[in-house]
Amino acid sequence: MPLNKIIVSLVMLLFVTSGEVKSQLNGVKTIGNDIDDHYPTIKDAVVDLNSKGINAPVVFEIDSGAYDGGFTINSISGATVNDTILFISATGDYNDVIIQNQTDSNNDYFVKLNGCERVTFKTVTFKTVSSSYSNQITLTGGASYNRFENCIFDSKIELDCHVLENDRDGIVIYNEPSDTKEEFNQFINNKITGGCIGISLEGETHKLEEGNQIIGNEFAEQNYKAVDIVHNLKGLFNDNIVRYKGDFTAVTLNVDTVYEVQGNRIYSEGETALFIDTFNAYIAKPIGFKGLSVFNNAISCPNGIALKGNKIDGFFLGHNTLFNDTEQYTIDIDSVVNMLSVFNLLVNKADYGVFNITTSATPKANIADREFGSNFNGVFSGDSTIGRFNGNEYKTIENWRLNNHDPDPNSSFGNIEFNDDTLGLQLICGTSPSMRVKRENLDSEGKSMIDLLSGAFVNLFKTKDINGNERDTSKFWKGQAEISIKITINGYIADSLGIDTLKAGKVIIFAKRHNKNILEEIGKMDVSHSGFYTIDSLPYRDNYWLKIIPDKEKNPEYVPSYHTKELRWDAETGGPRPLSDFCDETIIYNMFPRKLDTLVSGDYTLSGNVSQTQSDGTNKMDARDPIPGLDVILDQIPPSRTVAITETDEYGNYSFPNLPEGTFIVTIDYQGLPKDTLYKIILDGERDSIVDLNYCVDTTKQIEGCPNPLLGMENPLFEDVLLYPNPMGETLTISGVDRKFDLSILDARGREIMNLSNQSDDAFISTGNFQSGIYFVCIKTFDGNSMHKIIK
């Protein structure tokens, strides 16, 4: 070919290639019926998307309106973990965008994802508007890493799913088996109503699909099943609400290797709530367990079986409430091995038992090798039979305990007692004392089991999910039937004799923040005129701190105090109140605030300023932003007694005038911060009033003193004294003192942490074990004293 023709061909090829690159989609596109919009319909946008691909993230903002479905999204060129495709309602309201089926279409789907990846539909409604057994969403051909979030799937039409020849019809969201696996798809916070099945994730036999997640969805009015998951592994079915009113099973799992079912509320009016059919764990033993984890669920099936299982190897069942009210067992599990059942409530309100279990497990001396265990579960059965194990009937819990029933001779149950006929249950609160497990009351076997659970399983069912991600620990220890949990704390603000009563103020409930040594407010209630308080609907926490805030006008003689009359929540003699203190609904938890003591008048004044650290957080020693309205509390020691309270003004200033000699503790009451707010001050005849006891506040961490809190101790005899380096590192050198001296080092709270005698010039002090913060160095000689501030 002549050279000129070769050049022309290359130029044409470059032109065509360049044109193709430029035509790839990116940025924000609009879909709507307006002629000026980029795409009139979703179908038009999908055609362009399929043909051109993308070279950057693409967002399709859909204008309000109804749009026909029946389109397929194929594998998209250019889609990556960073370059994704999003279809979203332009208003952010799912009511404004409706994708519906066409009455004259033969398509068996609204939207088909055929081998595409990284496609998300968000805040969109999918609606079946004509009698049709078509699926709304179909995933096939290896469609993976796709997401449906905050969408409505409305398939509320009359379907007789019993007459279907193809059991794959009428599924709202269907993962159709294909030669290529559909994996790592997410269905999050959607509402799915109607259809024969709400979600069906089905992999090919012997081709387990990995990582699909169903989280935070609501299912209702499905005719046949709410959820059906087959041939999946390493998936999550978490925090969903299932209200199933059909005749069959609400949720069916035929999964393998590793799978997690956590935090769900499953209610079924049919024969079964949750059915687990055949499972083989990756690691079935308690140590290193990686298998089927079902925990923190409320599973209720009044007319049938709450949990049914078949051929399960490697099963952890923990912290669930399982309920039924019929002549069937609450849980019925056939052919299970390597099962551990702990901290569950099993309730059958009818005259029947709560468990029927068969197992081939064999006895093991080592608890870590145990193939079957049932510990610390609670049982309520209206019948004289609590259950059957390998065909043997057990009439009572005592009968279970006394029989040497292999393979679990030391397993335990506790009786659940009800004060009334409600079905609102909680794992600890609301049950009898037999269910409140205390380690010191356990035998050696029970202690070994607790140690195992707090070691091998702690990251599994308490703090982390199946993927190692941190979970919300407020959901730990909770289980219930179909009534909302309410933790209630109440009592009177009165002294121990009930004579003196605080009749105006607030009670605030605090809990410790996750991974921080500070508190957060979780509840508040006014104190009634009779001194009574009650706080309900509290979130679950292991421990609570209760603080009384007296009304200052009506009760000027009282100061804010925690439940032990301490001013600080982290005081050594204080401490939190455990949930078990409030388990009994009839408990009256009385407490009383600290009362001001009398103080004689004197000639000293103690004053200062409270300000926040600079916005960049780089210099806690030079605060600029005052904090008004903070309580500043003054205690005198010994003994510790509160003698005054004031409040910072609009400039952050506070003052205590007319103080006598003595030793005082100053507390800046910034709620939730720890006791770095305390300072010990000595006022005596050798010192002037202290007028610059200032505080610098880091509201995410602590409060520190800013300048020297012991002003008045400076002495001109020590003008040549030098302390270096400042900030200090591993050592501190003191020079310029021309005679022998004693040395004291105090921390920011006024506590003495080092005392050295008979030091000489150029003294070399080891400070390697000092924590970061502010320190005060007091140099004492026969002629006088000097105080110096230094930081590390």
Summary of the structure (lengths in Angstrom):
residues: 792
radius of gyration: 34.5
end to end distance: 79.3
largest distance: 112.1
contacts: 2675
relative contact order: 0.04
helix: 11%
strand: 44%
